Amino acid sequence: MYFAALLARTEDGWEASDTDLDDVETLSDLTDLAREASVDEETVLVFIEQEDSWFGILRVEGEEDPRIYVSDAAAAARSSYGEILIDELLGGDDDDPADDLDALDLDGTEDGEPDERDEGYDNDAADDDNDGADSGLTAGDTAPAGPVGDRGILTDLGLSEADLLALESDAMAEIADALGASEVLETVR
């Protein structure tokens, strides 16, 4: 079970709204959702929490790149919404260094590996070595257990890095309390 909420900063304080993530498929979708809630390009925070397993924060300010924090990347990687956040943090598919290597069309002989024309080359062993080359690993397979992202994402709003890292259960309530937004968050919970 997920809980997702938007907190938009205004000149009068914070405004909260629950948010439906059904149409969110990418980080851009989530960022656009946050920008739509912004008042005069003020700070907007998107909170996503999954049953005390993990929580994520996306912070958007105007047209700046979003800032992201996820409390447990390995747990979030098993969630479609968490995967949206951690793919960006862990490099995603767009910046995969393996793509650059694939473009070079290397056949392995550059690293001193035997060429199949060499005497003693075992074609079956080479095939076994390459069986895992494209194993379809996803961020969930490579995501570290523990927090990833911008640990100072809320420092200027009253929640230190140490306090953020110490959050475990009911993280959103504690974050909202530190921001002075507990009452408005409770209205959407």
C-alpha positions as a printed NumPy array, in Angstrom:
array([[  0.   ,   0.   ,   0.   ],
       [  1.323,   3.39 ,  -0.991],
       [  0.701,   6.818,   0.354],
       [  1.654,   9.771,  -1.809],
       [  1.236,  13.436,  -1.041],
       [  2.328,  16.801,  -2.359],
       [  3.39 ,  19.634,  -0.09 ],
       [  3.558,  22.965,  -1.875],
       [  5.11 ,  25.947,  -0.155],
       [  3.179,  29.204,  -0.366],
       [  3.642,  32.593,   1.226],
       [  1.071,  31.489,   3.833],
       [  2.818,  28.197,   4.654],
       [  2.398,  24.709,   3.256],
       [ -0.54 ,  23.367,   1.268],
       [ -0.995,  19.616,   1.107],
       [ -2.803,  17.423,  -1.346],
       [ -2.914,  13.712,  -1.791],
       [ -1.862,  12.663,  -5.213],
       [ -2.808,   9.889,  -7.548],
       [  0.225,   8.248,  -9.117],
       [ -1.703,   6.065, -11.576],
       [ -0.638,   8.177, -14.564],
       [  2.977,   8.542, -13.41 ],
       [  5.34 ,   6.358, -15.394],
       [  8.566,   8.395, -15.454],
       [ 10.48 ,  10.857, -13.358],
       [  9.434,  13.558, -15.827],
       [  5.769,  12.735, -15.15 ],
       [  6.346,  13.011, -11.416],
       [  8.299,  16.256, -11.802],
       [  5.558,  17.739, -13.999],
       [  2.969,  16.779, -11.395],
       [  4.969,  18.657,  -8.756],
       [  5.473,  21.717, -10.964],
       [  1.725,  21.908, -11.618],
       [  1.168,  22.182,  -7.853],
       [  3.762,  24.927,  -7.452],
       [  2.702,  28.417,  -6.475],
       [  5.012,  31.069,  -7.977],
       [  7.75 ,  28.445,  -8.538],
       [  8.049,  27.82 ,  -4.794],
       [  9.276,  24.535,  -3.343],
       [  7.12 ,  21.468,  -3.883],
       [  7.809,  18.182,  -2.146],
       [  6.392,  14.895,  -3.351],
       [  6.366,  12.185,  -0.702],
       [  5.909,   8.539,  -1.541],
       [  5.813,   5.984,   1.234],
       [  5.231,   2.248,   1.096],
       [  4.046,   0.715,   4.364],
       [  7.101,   1.649,   6.41 ],
       [  9.277,  -0.291,   3.944],
       [ 10.751,   2.773,   2.241],
       [  9.977,   6.384,   1.519],
       [ 11.072,   8.774,  -1.159],
       [ 11.126,  12.526,  -1.515],
       [ 11.206,  14.475,  -4.75 ],
       [ 11.889,  18.185,  -4.376],
       [ 11.134,  20.577,  -7.207],
       [ 11.836,  24.296,  -7.265],
       [ 10.889,  26.172, -10.404],
       [ 12.695,  24.855, -13.458],
       [ 15.688,  23.501, -11.524],
       [ 16.503,  19.814, -11.776],
       [ 14.6  ,  17.799,  -9.189],
       [ 16.358,  16.608,  -6.059],
       [ 15.661,  13.075,  -4.875],
       [ 16.14 ,  11.054,  -1.715],
       [ 15.117,   7.426,  -1.139],
       [ 15.407,   5.826,   2.299],
       [ 16.119,   2.279,   1.074],
       [ 17.029,   1.791,  -2.568],
       [ 16.814,  -2.005,  -2.497],
       [ 13.276,  -1.935,  -1.079],
       [ 12.203,   0.873,  -3.422],
       [ 13.558,  -1.017,  -6.433],
       [ 10.873,  -3.64 ,  -5.904],
       [  8.219,  -0.962,  -6.397],
       [  7.27 ,   0.677,  -9.671],
       [  7.148,   4.123,  -8.059],
       [ 10.379,   3.579,  -6.177],
       [ 12.057,   2.375,  -9.322],
       [ 11.19 ,   5.685, -11.015],
       [ 13.172,   7.514,  -8.327],
       [ 16.151,   5.2  ,  -7.978],
       [ 16.676,   4.736, -11.711],
       [ 17.54 ,   8.418, -11.837],
       [ 19.775,   8.18 ,  -8.776],
       [ 21.606,   5.068,  -9.946],
       [ 22.165,   6.314, -13.454],
       [ 19.096,   4.906, -15.16 ],
       [ 19.153,   3.47 , -18.634],
       [ 20.139,   6.732, -20.332],
       [ 23.634,   6.904, -18.878],
       [ 24.531,   3.208, -18.868],
       [ 28.298,   2.947, -19.452],
       [ 27.716,  -0.438, -21.068],
       [ 25.937,   1.378, -23.905],
       [ 29.184,   3.171, -24.711],
       [ 31.071,  -0.138, -24.768],
       [ 28.435,  -1.746, -26.982],
       [ 28.87 ,   1.07 , -29.481],
       [ 32.587,   0.198, -29.787],
       [ 31.739,  -3.311, -31.077],
       [ 34.53 ,  -4.972, -29.135],
       [ 34.937,  -8.709, -29.644],
       [ 36.954,  -9.444, -26.507],
       [ 40.322,  -9.989, -28.161],
       [ 41.378,  -6.478, -27.191],
       [ 41.731,  -7.579, -23.556],
       [ 44.017, -10.492, -24.351],
       [ 41.169, -12.986, -24.492],
       [ 41.866, -15.743, -26.993],
       [ 40.52 , -15.368, -30.476],
       [ 38.533, -18.389, -31.623],
       [ 41.172, -18.903, -34.312],
       [ 43.821, -19.429, -31.608],
       [ 44.939, -22.965, -30.829],
       [ 43.326, -24.32 , -27.668],
       [ 40.307, -21.98 , -27.868],
       [ 37.226, -23.611, -26.3  ],
       [ 34.121, -22.209, -27.983],
       [ 31.75 , -23.85 , -25.453],
       [ 33.595, -22.26 , -22.513],
       [ 33.446, -18.854, -24.197],
       [ 29.7  , -19.253, -24.684],
       [ 29.324, -20.152, -20.998],
       [ 31.251, -16.996, -20.048],
       [ 28.921, -14.846, -22.136],
       [ 25.654, -16.401, -20.964],
       [ 25.237, -13.699, -18.304],
       [ 26.408, -10.822, -20.48 ],
       [ 22.888,  -9.542, -21.054],
       [ 21.185, -10.889, -17.977],
       [ 18.525,  -8.168, -17.928],
       [ 19.685,  -6.699, -14.627],
       [ 17.523,  -3.867, -13.443],
       [ 18.01 ,  -1.182, -10.833],
       [ 16.367,  -3.567,  -8.363],
       [ 19.165,  -6.074,  -8.892],
       [ 21.888,  -3.498,  -8.374],
       [ 20.287,  -1.107,  -5.888],
       [ 22.123,  -0.902,  -2.583],
       [ 20.319,  -1.528,   0.668],
       [ 20.024,   1.763,   2.473],
       [ 19.572,   5.403,   1.564],
       [ 20.495,   6.95 ,  -1.781],
       [ 20.206,  10.446,  -3.122],
       [ 20.433,  13.951,  -1.741],
       [ 20.683,  13.579,   2.023],
       [ 20.565,  17.35 ,   2.448],
       [ 17.267,  17.613,   0.56 ],
       [ 15.422,  19.049,   3.593],
       [ 18.255,  20.676,   5.537],
       [ 17.239,  24.24 ,   4.663],
       [ 13.638,  23.403,   5.622],
       [ 14.483,  22.273,   9.153],
       [ 15.397,  18.582,   8.912],
       [ 19.093,  17.774,   9.13 ],
       [ 20.807,  14.967,   7.22 ],
       [ 21.273,  13.005,  10.449],
       [ 17.588,  13.339,  11.329],
       [ 16.56 ,  12.274,   7.822],
       [ 18.791,   9.208,   7.964],
       [ 17.39 ,   8.266,  11.39 ],
       [ 13.773,   8.137,  10.159],
       [ 12.264,   4.677,  10.015],
       [  8.536,   4.305,  10.538],
       [  5.955,   7.007,   9.892],
       [  8.64 ,   9.099,   8.224],
       [  6.207,  11.447,   6.503],
       [  4.632,  12.514,   9.771],
       [  8.044,  13.277,  11.269],
       [  9.143,  15.178,   8.177],
       [  5.911,  17.173,   8.124],
       [  6.384,  17.966,  11.818],
       [  9.905,  19.279,  11.163],
       [  8.576,  21.42 ,   8.295],
       [  5.695,  22.758,  10.372],
       [  3.21 ,  21.074,   8.037],
       [  1.775,  18.336,  10.261],
       [ -1.752,  19.69 ,  10.322],
       [ -2.017,  20.165,   6.554],
       [ -0.572,  16.706,   5.889],
       [ -3.081,  15.124,   8.275],
       [ -5.931,  16.613,   6.228],
       [ -4.951,  14.439,   3.24 ],
       [ -4.003,  11.278,   5.116]])
